[in-house]
Amino acid sequence: MATELSFVEYVTEQSGFGDRITFKRMFGEYGIYIDGKVVAFACDNSLFVKAADATATLTADLPRRPPYPGAKPYPVGDELLDDSERLHELLAATAKAMPEPKARKPKRKGP
């Protein structure tokens, strides 16, 4: 089941990051970014937060499951969607723990 756009919009609204949070469609699902860093995935209308050592205590009580077949289990943050403060805290800590995005090479123009 593909994730509904309304679910992703709700996640971004609840996070409280304003223009700093964006999302991109990926294989029928969505990647969620803060300041250009991928912090979560929306798959099957669930929020899968990128795991990081720095966020282990914040995700310790969250269930874990793979976002798609063959993937490793991710913390599932669905229960945080009605707790904007906790959601914001977890996504901020995740963004801080993720590496800076790589600079994109400019596309070559044809002859």
N, C-alpha and C positions, 0 to 999 in steps of 0.2 A: 504494500500500500504506500503510495507516494505521500509525502508530507504536504499538507495544505498551506498555502501562502498565509492564510489568516493565523495559523499556529506560529509561524516564524515571526510575523508582525507582532503578535502578542508577546512572544519571548523578548523581542528587542524593546518593546514598550516597557515591559515589566523590569528590564535590566537597569533602566535609569541612566544609560550612557548617551542618550541623545544621538547626535550625528557621529559620535565616535564608533558606534556599532553598526556594522553592515552585514549583509548576507549575499551569498552567490549560489545560484542553482548548480548542483553537482549530481549528475546521474539520477535525476528524479528526486533528489533530496536537496539539502542545503548545508553549506558551510557558513558558520557564524564567526565574524571577525571583530576584533576591537583594535583600533589603530593599525589595521592591516595584518594583525596576527590572528591566525585561526585559533579559536578558543573552544569551539563546540561544533557539533553537527546536529541538525534536526533531521531525524529519520523516523518514518512511521509515526509522525506526530508525537515524538518524544525528544527530549533534550539530552544529548550525550556530550558530556563535558570532557575535554582533553585531560588526561591524567598527567600529573606532575608530582614529583617528590614534595615540592613546596606546598602543594594543596592537599596532601594526604589527610591531614587532620580535618580539613573542611569537607572532605568527601567520604570520611570514614563510615558515616551512617547511611550513605546513599546505596541503593541497590546497584549492582553492576551487571551489564549484559552487552553482548556485541551489537553494534548498530546495524550490521548487515552480515550475512553468512560469510564465515571465514575470517572475520575481524576479531581482534582481541577485545575482551570486555572493557567497557568504559563506564565511569560513574554516570548514572541516570539522574538528572536533576529535575524531573517532573514535579516532585513535591515542593520544590523551591519556587515554582512559578507564581504561587500566591504569597510568597514571602520575598518581596522586592529587595529588602535590605540584605538578606542572606544570599540571594541570587547575585546581586551586585558585588558583594564581597567575594564570592567564589569566582565570578568571571574576571574581576579585577586582579585577583591573585593568580589566576590562570594566565591572563595576558602578561603579567609581570614575569612569569616563569617561562614563557615561550620565547624562542629566539626571534630576533628581528627578521622581518621578511627580506628575502634576497632581492637585490635590485634587478629589475627586469631589463633585459637588453632591448634596445630599440629595434623595431621591425625594419628589415631591409626593404627598401623600395626597389621596384623593378627597374630595368634599363630605360 
